[in-house]
Structure formats: structure tokens, C-alpha cells
């Protein structure tokens, strides 16, 4: 009986073993058939696919170079950021039982630290309800698990710190593990950031991402220097390795060059602040200003502001757009007159009686060349130019061309225009005759800045040449290239080695002092004994955008000049449109004057001045501070006496979560006080607090933003 059972068991085992063996054999046959099919029957198709895959070249995108200020501070750079998301169809999410208490806690945390819209909790209750994370999460989690989104984004452009913070929020902290084991994930990408915000926004420019995922500049230096900043693309292809198929870099990427600009952050901040102050005080429509170094042509600051619904913001870069210049053209015409020998001395006299439908309201009727510029005589400058160009009016255009007037500056500023001065020939484009009377009228107007369009940068370049003894350096924004084994400082280049002789430049320079310092000058309000400024005012009516013709209800005021007079270091021009009830003397001229004084006070004009010089009997004002004592201030300023600004201690005056009154406080103290309450602080200007975006006593929520306005 036992032997029979053993025999039956052995038979069963052998039978099962046979079945398994047959199974393996059939499986091997299938493998063999598939192998035969792949390698023999479908060999051509697979070989073609392999050829395509292994011959495919992937393009690797390079890292874009940085844009730097003149001292190396970063104006534009790349930053790795992360979109932080959750996969709500992840197996661990679907298998987990819904716990609405935890999800509500997650929503509370997100609303507080990563709200869907800024300052959510300070908004209207209906807005809070609409944009709260409670509503969004409830909507997603109530769906069928297989229909939920795979990419619910919690944070856009976050940091690794943000990712770690969110991982610790309720509900999410229970998901352990990394990579695909965790439903919370991050997607990395590069963004272009501008640490100084909108400072010199139009000049620095911005980038756009195209449909290939490449970032290229579309304005400013980002556009003009895109080929240098973008770098060179690399290439990779598929190769077989022992561990499998991998990408093999056949040509590595080459990072873009870092471009060091001529922009000086401190001067840029000062110019924007001064232009803003004058535009705001005069309710102007827009303003533009350029500050340039005389010897090198380096553009140290460039500002553009526009009134948008009562607030001033960065405007179009009007520094390189053409405008009818008005009387700031007269010194350029005078330079040509001196260089051509039409007049010999600054004391030569000219009849300024009515001429070419223009009159001169200023006495005397006969003026010297200095007085023509001082009193801005239209008839005087026209008569001077007529001495050389009345017989051939078209040659005035040719004379301007000979000094590079119509050549591109290649300054590095995008959308740069060139001047337009009509060549006064005797026939129009259709072959019709133009009378000499009409040509003479146009010549007279061109001489004093009408019937022309000239970008402010061009006007400034010629004033700069006058200050630079006739040498016309090229205005430029790019100073140096760094990277890829290159460290090259760009040499000073000239549009013309000499647009006029040193003697001529000196004569025009003498004339340009008169509008500011002459007894009847049009810019006497620009006077200040600390810095002797030379320059010329200009007034013009804007042209209607539609239909043409002058808009006599508004005026555009300009002032162009240089300083200090004896040894010019900087040239500056400012244009302001439609300020209320004032003049170029009181608007654009004041921007240039205030810049000169600010620079003088900081010792930037090769002077030894300090803030304590020439104060007279006035004691220095010491900004309020939470820590500095008057005694320390006296010691630092080396003054015998001071007068301080008495302010309340904000921490004692108001309750927690209430906005303190910070008037008079210095920036560090004001920032410290607000940051202790968890508030984000942004400062505009320099000096002490004169205004704050949130009024004293108002509710102050953690994470809110407060803007402080500072002035010296």
C-alpha cells in the first residue's frame, strides 16, 4: 500500500514537472519566435528606428549671462525657481481616507503663507471666500479620485525653502519618502530676475520665452546684446552604455557673457528720485533724463517716468526718441557758426530785429553771441546761420551730417532713433519747385530747433562734445565683457575725433554759461555757487499724434548742460512734458541742478565737499533713530551743535499689529521696527522717512507690504 502511494506521488511530481517544463519550453519558443520576428522579419523597421533615435540630436540651452552695474552689482541674472505641486491622483493620495479636518488645516496654512492672491486676508470677505484654499481644495478632493488633477500648484516660482515648508504642513507631512513615492513634487525652471526692480527698466530691458523654451531679450540691453548674453547652444545624442541608453554631450553649452554696464546704481537712484520729485510737484505727463560722463561717454544714469492714473511709473525710453528740441538746438547751430567763421568772437554783434516771421522780445535789438544764447534769441541765431547758408539752404543739413549728426549712436539702448532734419532742396519728392522763401523760412526754424526731430541723447552728445573740447565720444551703456576666458574692457570710441576745434568749443562753452549766470539768462534758477552749471533751456509744443499740428495747450520743457563749468565731469539733459504753470528753468533745469548738488555733496565732482560744509548757522538735522544718540551724531558730523527731530517711540505709542508713525526715522530703524512685526518693507529714496503707504494706527497684518518714502 505504501509502495503504491509512493509510486503515485512520483507520477504526480513527474507530471507536474512535465507541465512546467512544457510551459518553459513554450515560453522559450515564443521568445525565439519574437526574437526571430524582431531580428529577421522586422529587422529593417527596428534598424530604421534605432538609426533615427541614435542620430537624433538634442539641443541643450545655455545659461544666459548677467547684466551688471558699473561696480559689479547685479542688475539682471538667472535664478532657479520651483513650481510646487501635488499629484491628487497619486496612489498614496487615493488610498488615503479623507480627513477633512487635516485638509482644512492645510488650507489655513496655505492661506496664511501662500495665498492664491496677494494680501488675501486683508480683503473683502467675499473675495476671501472666493480665493481661499478651502474652496479650492474642497472642489478638488470632492471629485472622483481618478478625475482629480495631477498638478495642483501651491506655489509659483518658489524656492527650496518653500518646498520644505510646505512639506511640513498638515496632511502633507504624513507623506514620507522622496521622488515618485511622494505626491508632493517640484518642477524646476529658470527665470530672469532684476534685483533692483524697475530701476533703469527700459535701459536694462526684459526677456521673453519663445515657443522653443528659449529666453531672448525684447527690449533694452537684453535685446541689443542678446547674441552675447544668450551664449551658445550645446548638443547631445543617444548612445548605448553598459547600464543602458543615455544622452552623450557631443558639444557642451557655452554660457553667455556677463555684460558690465556703465550704469551707476547710486546715480541712477538719485536721477529717478529727482525726476520723480519735479514731475510729481508739477503734475507733468512724463519726464526723461540722461546723465553722462563727459570724458568717456559712459551713460551713468537714465530715467523715464510717466503719469499713469495719477501715479508715476517707468515709461517708454524717450531718451532715444525724436522730439522737436526747441532752443537747446541753438548752441549746436552756434558751434557750426563759430567753426565756419560766420562769427569770430563771443562778443561779435548781430542784428536781432524781426526776421523770417520771427521777432525777439528781448532788448537790446543788437546782441552779442553770448547774449543770443543767454536770452535765447531766435532771430539772432537765424541771422548768424543765414550768413553761411542763405544761398544754399540744403547745405545746412550737409554740415550737420559732416559732424555725424545722422549716424546711429549704437549706444546699447534699444529702439534708438536718429535725428530728422529735412534737407532744404529746391524740389519736393514729386519734382515740384519749392520757393527760396519757403526754404529760408525752414532754414531759420531749423537753426533754432523747429522743423526737426532730435532724440535727447543726440542733443546731449553734442553738449558733451562742447564740454569735452570738441571731442565727440560715443554715448554707451556697455563697459565690459566677462566670461568664456574673456575679460575685456571696451575702449572709448568716438563718433568724431573732433566735431569742432578746441577754440570753437571754448567759445560755445562761454556762451552756454550765460543762460544760467547772465543777468538776463533764461535759466537763472539753476544757479548755485557750489556747482557752476552751464546749459541751455528749450521750449517746444508737442505735436498731435493724430492729424499732426501743434498742441498749443501743452509745452515740453528741456534743459541740457554740463558741470562743473571749469572742468566738466558730467553732462545732463532733461525733458518734461506739460508741467503745470511753470518753465524749463523751474522744471527740467531743476532736475539737472539737483543732480549736480547731490553729486557735489557726495564728493563726486573731484571736490572735497562733505555734508557738513557751507551750512552757515544752520545746525545739521539728525534723522531720528532707535539707537543713535545726539552726542554720537555731534561727534560724527564734527559739529558744535545739532537739532534733532523728536518722535514718539512707535512700539510704545501703538498696540501690536498697528502701523506706527515712522516720520523722521532713518531707514535701518524704521525697517527694524516693522520687521519685528513681520512686515515686508520697501524703501524709495534715501535719508529719513517722510511718508508711508500704510497710515499710522491702521491694522498691520503679518506678511503685509509697506512702502516707505525717504528724503534727505
C-alpha positions, 0 to 999 in steps of 0.5 A, a space after each residue: 500500500 505504501 509502495 503504491 502511494 509512493 509510486 503515485 506521488 512520483 507520477 504526480 511530481 513527474 507530471 507536474 514537472 512535465 507541465 512546467 517544463 512544457 510551459 518553459 519550453 513554450 515560453 522559450 519558443 515564443 521568445 525565439 519566435 519574437 526574437 526571430 520576428 524582431 531580428 529577421 522579419 522586422 529587422 529593417 523597421 527596428 534598424 530604421 528606428 534605432 538609426 533615427 533615435 541614435 542620430 537624433 540630436 538634442 539641443 541643450 540651452 545655455 545659461 544666459 549671462 548677467 547684466 551688471 552695474 558699473 561696480 559689479 552689482 547685479 542688475 539682471 541674472 538667472 535664478 532657479 525657481 520651483 513650481 510646487 505641486 501635488 499629484 491628487 491622483 497619486 496612489 498614496 493620495 487615493 488610498 488615503 481616507 479623507 480627513 477633512 479636518 487635516 485638509 482644512 488645516 492645510 488650507 489655513 496654512 496655505 492661506 496664511 503663507 501662500 495665498 492664491 492672491 496677494 494680501 488675501 486676508 486683508 480683503 473683502 470677505 467675499 473675495 476671501 471666500 472666493 480665493 481661499 484654499 478651502 474652496 479650492 481644495 474642497 472642489 478638488 478632493 470632492 471629485 472622483 479620485 481618478 478625475 482629480 488633477 495631477 498638478 495642483 500648484 501651491 506655489 509659483 516660482 518658489 524656492 527650496 525653502 518653500 518646498 520644505 515648508 510646505 512639506 511640513 504642513 498638515 496632511 502633507 507631512 504624513 507623506 514620507 519618502 522622496 521622488 515618485 513615492 511622494 505626491 508632493 513634487 517640484 518642477 524646476 525652471 529658470 527665470 530672469 530676475 532684476 534685483 533692483 526692480 524697475 530701476 533703469 527698466 527700459 535701459 536694462 530691458 526684459 526677456 521673453 520665452 519663445 515657443 522653443 523654451 528659449 529666453 531672448 531679450 525684447 527690449 533694452 540691453 537684453 535685446 541689443 546684446 542678446 547674441 552675447 548674453 544668450 551664449 551658445 547652444 550645446 548638443 547631445 545624442 543617444 548612445 548605448 552604455 553598459 547600464 543602458 541608453 543615455 544622452 552623450 554631450 557631443 558639444 557642451 553649452 557655452 554660457 553667455 557673457 556677463 555684460 558690465 554696464 556703465 550704469 551707476 546704481 547710486 546715480 541712477 537712484 538719485 536721477 529717478 528720485 529727482 525726476 520723480 520729485 519735479 514731475 510729481 510737484 508739477 503734475 507733468 505727463 512724463 519726464 526723461 533724463 540722461 546723465 553722462 560722463 563727459 570724458 568717456 561717454 559712459 551713460 551713468 544714469 537714465 530715467 523715464 517716468 510717466 503719469 499713469 492714473 495719477 501715479 508715476 511709473 517707468 515709461 517708454 525710453 524717450 531718451 532715444 526718441 525724436 522730439 522737436 528740441 526747441 532752443 537747446 538746438 541753438 548752441 549746436 547751430 552756434 558751434 557750426 557758426 563759430 567753426 565756419 567763421 560766420 562769427 569770430 568772437 563771443 562778443 561779435 554783434 548781430 542784428 536781432 530785429 524781426 526776421 523770417 516771421 520771427 521777432 525777439 522780445 528781448 532788448 537790446 535789438 543788437 546782441 552779442 553771441 553770448 547774449 543770443 544764447 543767454 536770452 535765447 534769441 531766435 532771430 539772432 541765431 537765424 541771422 548768424 546761420 543765414 550768413 553761411 547758408 542763405 544761398 544754399 539752404 540744403 547745405 545746412 543739413 550737409 554740415 550737420 551730417 559732416 559732424 555725424 549728426 545722422 549716424 546711429 549712436 549704437 549706444 546699447 539702448 534699444 529702439 534708438 532713433 536718429 535725428 530728422 532734419 529735412 534737407 532744404 532742396 529746391 524740389 519736393 519728392 514729386 519734382 515740384 519747385 519749392 520757393 527760396 522763401 519757403 526754404 529760408 523760412 525752414 532754414 531759420 526754424 531749423 537753426 533754432 530747433 523747429 522743423 526737426 526731430 532730435 532724440 535727447 541723447 543726440 542733443 546731449 552728445 553734442 553738449 558733451 562734445 562742447 564740454 569735452 573740447 570738441 571731442 565727440 565720444 560715443 554715448 554707451 551703456 556697455 563697459 565690459 565683457 566677462 566670461 568664456 576666458 574673456 575679460 575685456 574692457 571696451 575702449 572709448 570710441 568716438 563718433 568724431 575725433 573732433 566735431 569742432 576745434 578746441 577754440 570753437 568749443 571754448 567759445 560755445 562753452 562761454 556762451 552756454 554759461 550765460 543762460 544760467 549766470 547772465 543777468 538776463 539768462 533764461 535759466 537763472 534758477 539753476 544757479 548755485 555757487 557750489 556747482 557752476 552749471 552751464 546749459 541751455 533751456 528749450 521750449 517746444 509744443 508737442 505735436 498731435 499724434 493724430 492729424 499732426 499740428 501743434 498742441 498749443 495747450 501743452 509745452 515740453 520743457 528741456 534743459 541740457 548742460 554740463 558741470 562743473 563749468 571749469 572742468 566738466 565731469 558730467 553732462 545732463 539733459 532733461 525733458 518734461 512734458 506739460 508741467 503745470 504753470 511753470 518753465 524749463 528753468 523751474 522744471 527740467 533745469 531743476 532736475 539737472 541742478 539737483 543732480 549736480 548738488 547731490 553729486 557735489 555733496 557726495 564728493 563726486 565732482 573731484 571736490 572735497 565737499 562733505 555734508 557738513 560744509 557751507 551750512 552757515 548757522 544752520 545746525 545739521 538735522 539728525 534723522 531720528 533713530 532707535 539707537 543713535 544718540 545726539 552726542 554720537 551724531 555731534 561727534 560724527 558730523 564734527 559739529 558744535 551743535 545739532 537739532 534733532 527731530 523728536 518722535 514718539 517711540 512707535 512700539 510704545 505709542 501703538 498696540 501690536 499689529 498697528 502701523 506706527 508713525 515712522 516720520 523722521 526715522 532713518 531707514 535701518 530703524 524704521 525697517 527694524 521696527 516693522 520687521 519685528 512685526 513681520 512686515 515686508 518693507 520697501 524703501 524709495 529714496 534715501 535719508 529719513 522717512 517722510 511718508 508711508 503707504 500704510 497710515 499710522 494706527 491702521 491694522 498691520 497684518 503679518 506678511 503685509 507690504 509697506 512702502 516707505 518714502 525717504 528724503 534727505 
